[in-house]
Amino acid sequence: MEMTPRQRWLALLAGGFPDRVPTDYQATEEVTARLLKDLGCADEESLWRKLHIDGRRFVEPNWQRPDDGRASQADMWGVRFRRVDYGTGAYEQPVSHPLAEVESVAQVHAHRWPDPDEFDYARITQALQSDDGHRPIHAGCYEPFLLYGYLRGLQRALEDLALHPEIADAILGRIFDFHYEHHRRIFEAGRVAAGGGRIDLTWVAEDLGSQTGPLMSLAMYRRFLLSNQIKMANLARSFGIHVMYHTDGAARLFLPDLIDRVGIEILNPIQWRCPGMERERLVADFGDRIIFHGSIDNQQTLAFGSVEDVADEVRQSADIYRGARWICAPCHNIQPVSPTANIVAMYETIHEAGKLRRND
């Protein structure tokens, strides 16, 4: 009997194998709009069904912006962005860092931090009560150092870890305190929805790798990030919610801590061209303990390869992950430079190649 997308994800998370390799989707809004047009689909759900995509459905509470003098152009953290056009699309670039000039812990605490009371969590309960259960539900994201970089500026944020640890502790502490209560309320809203336990997944994340190596030392990660990531993962597990971890780049150094101490279950995105992230090595070292998510290279293969190049990489990955648990997806958001034909080839190839069970 054919499984639903949610059943496929849950089968992997239970340690088993579904009827075929599950798939997921990440793309810029421009790519999605183009695919809808090129493939004649009325909406994203129709697109996913056409391409056999087992994508997650995301739910979130609504931020009710308080009337407290906060700049209307800023987000809830006080960061302002501007839209940067790159020809075939656009992205949001932070242009202000509200904590850039902070020099003391007192100044950190004087910043106008967001409050969970500013959110409407009933929106999640309402969304889940009307959900048909076809797709896995994902809610919440805790990625503290990325946000730290927006608040402080990336250079200052990295300098703080070495030169101003008391400021780093204060900023990361405020970020954690907000997210812990925010996620607790999100998860509780999911639990009270019809049937209960309808939130399946959450992000505990951090970009720990660059294209060539770690962005910080293992000692720095353990000193400033590990403890709170463990707490956030434990909070999710207390609600029966599974933990996905996102880190770009060459993050091999951190995987033992992420698996053994944070307890991650899914690793995204597997940029296998980065040192230490070779698929064969990851499967050999961790293939019996985590689910691999991603692996189809959108920096080279999807963007600049031929349809056959894409199909070959998908089949190669399917062979490498045979016996391991894998969700086939691009290794990051598909960019407009990737042709429609290549994207379609990725999903059509895995739909055929992934029908064999991973333990055959």
C-alpha positions in Angstrom: 0.0 0.0 0.0 1.4 3.4 -0.9 2.4 5.6 2.0 1.6 9.2 2.6 4.5 11.7 2.9 4.0 11.9 6.7 4.1 8.1 6.9 7.3 8.0 5.0 9.0 10.5 7.3 7.7 8.8 10.4 8.8 5.3 9.2 12.4 6.6 8.8 12.2 8.3 12.2 11.1 5.1 13.8 14.2 3.4 12.4 12.5 1.6 9.5 12.2 2.1 5.7 9.2 3.4 3.8 7.8 2.2 0.5 10.3 4.5 -1.3 13.0 7.1 -0.6 11.2 10.2 0.7 11.9 13.6 -0.9 11.8 17.2 0.2 11.8 20.6 -1.4 13.8 23.8 -0.8 13.8 26.6 -3.3 13.6 30.4 -3.6 10.2 31.9 -4.2 11.2 32.8 -7.8 12.0 29.1 -8.5 8.7 28.0 -7.1 6.8 30.5 -9.2 8.7 29.4 -12.3 8.0 25.7 -11.7 4.3 26.4 -11.1 4.1 28.1 -14.5 6.4 25.7 -16.4 4.6 22.6 -15.1 1.1 24.0 -15.2 0.3 23.6 -11.5 -2.2 25.8 -9.8 -0.5 25.8 -6.4 2.5 24.4 -4.5 0.5 21.3 -3.3 -0.3 20.5 -6.9 3.4 20.9 -7.8 4.5 18.6 -5.0 2.1 15.9 -5.9 3.1 16.1 -9.6 6.8 15.7 -8.7 6.1 13.1 -5.8 7.6 15.5 -3.2 7.1 14.6 0.4 7.6 18.1 1.6 6.9 19.3 5.2 4.1 21.7 6.1 5.3 24.6 8.3 3.2 26.2 10.9 4.0 29.2 13.1 2.3 31.7 15.4 1.5 35.2 14.3 3.6 38.0 15.7 1.4 40.8 16.9 3.7 43.8 16.5 3.4 45.8 19.7 2.8 49.6 19.6 6.0 50.3 21.5 7.9 52.6 19.1 9.7 49.8 17.4 10.7 50.8 13.9 8.1 49.5 11.4 10.9 48.5 9.0 12.6 46.3 11.6 11.8 42.7 12.6 11.0 41.6 16.1 14.7 41.6 17.1 15.2 45.2 15.8 17.1 44.2 12.7 16.3 46.0 9.4 16.7 44.4 6.0 16.7 45.6 2.4 15.8 43.6 -0.7 18.8 43.1 -2.9 18.1 42.2 -6.6 20.6 39.9 -8.3 18.9 39.8 -11.7 16.9 36.6 -11.6 15.6 37.1 -8.1 16.1 38.9 -4.8 17.1 38.3 -1.2 16.8 40.1 2.1 20.1 41.5 3.4 20.4 42.9 6.9 21.4 46.5 6.9 21.3 47.4 10.6 22.8 45.6 13.6 21.1 47.0 16.7 23.7 45.6 19.1 26.7 46.6 17.0 27.8 49.3 19.4 27.1 47.4 22.7 30.0 47.4 25.1 28.5 46.0 28.3 26.1 43.4 29.6 23.8 46.1 30.9 23.4 47.5 27.4 22.5 44.0 26.1 19.7 43.7 28.6 18.5 47.2 27.8 17.8 46.2 24.2 14.1 45.8 23.4 13.9 42.0 23.2 10.8 40.2 21.8 8.4 38.6 24.3 6.4 35.4 23.7 3.3 37.3 24.9 3.4 39.2 21.6 2.5 36.0 19.7 -0.8 34.4 18.8 -0.2 30.7 19.4 -3.8 29.7 18.9 -3.1 30.1 15.2 -1.1 26.9 15.3 -3.9 25.0 17.0 -6.4 26.2 14.5 -4.2 25.3 11.5 -3.5 21.8 12.8 -7.2 21.2 13.6 -8.0 21.7 9.9 -4.9 19.7 8.6 -5.6 16.5 6.8 -2.6 14.6 8.2 -1.1 14.0 4.7 2.2 15.8 5.3 4.6 16.0 8.2 4.2 19.1 10.3 7.3 21.2 11.1 7.3 24.1 13.7 10.0 26.2 15.2 13.6 27.0 14.6 16.4 27.7 17.0 19.6 29.0 15.3 21.1 31.3 17.8 24.5 32.3 16.4 23.0 33.2 13.0 20.7 35.6 14.8 23.6 36.8 16.9 25.4 37.8 13.7 22.3 39.8 12.6 22.1 41.6 15.9 25.8 42.3 16.4 27.4 42.0 12.9 29.2 38.7 12.0 32.7 40.0 12.6 31.8 41.4 16.0 29.9 38.2 16.9 32.9 36.0 16.1 35.3 38.4 18.0 33.0 38.3 21.0 33.5 34.6 21.4 37.3 35.2 22.0 37.4 38.7 23.3 34.1 39.5 25.0 32.7 36.2 26.4 30.5 38.1 28.9 28.7 39.9 26.1 28.4 36.7 24.1 26.9 35.0 27.1 24.4 37.8 27.7 23.2 38.0 24.0 23.0 34.2 23.6 21.3 33.9 26.9 18.5 36.4 25.9 18.1 34.6 22.5 17.8 31.2 24.3 15.4 32.5 27.0 13.0 33.8 24.3 13.2 30.7 22.1 12.8 28.2 24.9 9.5 29.7 26.1 8.4 30.5 22.5 8.9 26.9 21.4 7.3 25.5 24.5 4.2 27.5 23.7 4.4 26.4 20.0 4.6 22.8 21.0 1.9 23.1 23.6 -0.4 24.6 20.9 0.3 21.6 18.7 -0.4 19.2 21.6 -3.9 20.7 22.2 -4.8 20.4 18.5 -7.3 17.7 17.4 -5.7 14.4 18.1 -2.7 15.8 19.8 0.9 15.4 18.9 0.5 16.8 15.4 3.8 18.6 15.3 6.4 16.1 14.0 9.6 18.1 13.6 11.5 21.1 14.7 14.9 22.8 13.8 17.7 23.0 16.2 20.3 24.5 13.9 23.5 26.5 13.4 25.7 27.1 10.4 28.9 25.5 11.7 30.8 24.9 8.5 32.2 27.0 5.6 33.0 25.6 2.2 36.4 24.5 3.4 36.3 24.0 7.1 34.6 24.8 10.4 33.4 28.4 11.1 34.4 28.1 14.7 36.4 25.7 16.9 34.8 22.7 18.6 35.9 24.3 21.9 34.0 27.5 21.0 30.9 25.5 20.0 31.0 23.6 23.3 31.5 26.7 25.3 28.8 28.9 23.8 26.2 26.8 21.9 26.2 23.1 22.9 24.4 23.3 26.3 21.5 25.4 25.1 21.1 23.3 21.9 20.8 20.2 24.2 18.1 22.0 26.2 16.2 22.9 23.1 16.4 19.4 21.7 15.3 18.0 25.1 12.3 20.3 25.1 11.2 19.1 21.7 11.6 15.5 22.7 9.5 16.1 25.9 6.6 16.8 23.4 7.4 13.8 21.2 8.8 16.0 18.5 11.8 14.9 16.3 14.9 17.1 15.9 16.3 18.1 12.6 19.7 19.8 12.5 20.8 22.2 9.8 24.4 23.1 9.2 25.9 24.1 6.0 29.4 23.3 4.8 32.2 21.3 6.3 30.8 20.4 9.7 32.2 16.9 10.2 34.0 18.0 13.3 30.8 18.7 15.2 28.8 15.6 14.3 29.8 13.4 17.3 28.5 16.1 19.7 25.4 16.7 17.6 24.5 13.0 17.5 25.7 11.9 21.0 24.9 14.9 23.1 22.3 17.0 21.3 20.6 13.9 20.0 19.8 15.0 16.5 17.9 12.6 14.3 18.1 14.2 10.8 21.1 16.0 9.4 20.7 18.6 6.7 21.9 19.4 4.0 25.0 17.2 3.3 27.1 19.4 1.1 29.2 16.4 0.1 31.8 18.3 -1.9 33.0 20.0 1.3 35.9 18.3 3.1 34.8 15.7 5.5 31.3 15.6 4.3 31.8 12.8 1.7 28.7 10.7 1.6 30.5 7.4 1.8 32.4 8.5 5.0 29.2 9.8 6.6 27.3 6.6 5.9 30.2 4.5 7.3 30.6 6.5 10.4 27.0 7.6 11.2 24.7 5.7 8.8 23.1 3.6 11.5 22.3 6.5 13.8 20.9 9.4 11.8 18.8 10.2 8.8 20.6 12.1 6.0 18.6 14.9 4.3 19.7 16.6 1.1 22.8 15.7 -0.8 21.8 16.7 -4.4 24.3 19.5 -5.1 22.7 22.8 -6.1 25.9 24.7 -6.4 27.2 22.7 -9.3 25.1 19.8 -10.5 21.6 21.2 -10.4 22.7 24.7 -11.5 25.2 23.9 -14.2 25.0 20.2 -15.0 23.0 18.5 -17.7 19.8 16.5 -17.0 21.8 13.3 -17.2 24.4 14.8 -14.7 21.5 15.3 -12.3 20.1 11.9 -12.9 23.5 10.3 -12.4 24.1 12.1 -9.1 20.7 11.0 -7.8 21.3 7.4 -8.7 24.8 7.6 -7.2 23.4 9.0 -3.9 20.7 6.3 -3.9 23.4 3.7 -4.2 25.7 5.3 -1.5 22.8 5.6 1.0 21.5 2.0 0.3 21.0 0.5 3.7 21.0 3.9 5.4 18.1 6.3 5.9 18.0 9.1 3.4 15.6 11.9 2.4 16.4 13.1 -1.2 16.5 16.8 -1.5 18.7 19.7 -2.8 21.5 20.5 -0.5 20.1 24.0 -0.1 17.5 26.4 -1.6 17.3 25.8 -5.4 18.3 29.0 -7.1 16.9 30.5 -10.3 20.1 29.5 -12.2 18.9 25.9 -12.0 16.9 24.9 -15.1 13.4 23.5 -14.7 14.5 20.4 -16.5 17.2 19.6 -14.0 14.8 20.0 -11.1 12.3 17.8 -12.6 15.0 15.2 -13.4 16.0 15.1 -9.7 12.5 14.2 -8.6 11.7 11.9 -11.5 14.9 9.9 -11.0 14.6 9.4 -7.3 10.9 8.4 -7.8 12.1 5.5 -9.9 15.5 4.7 -8.2 14.1 5.2 -4.7 11.4 2.5 -5.0 13.8 -0.1 -3.9 14.0 -0.5 -0.1 17.2 0.8 1.5 17.9 -2.5 3.1 17.4 -4.7 0.0 
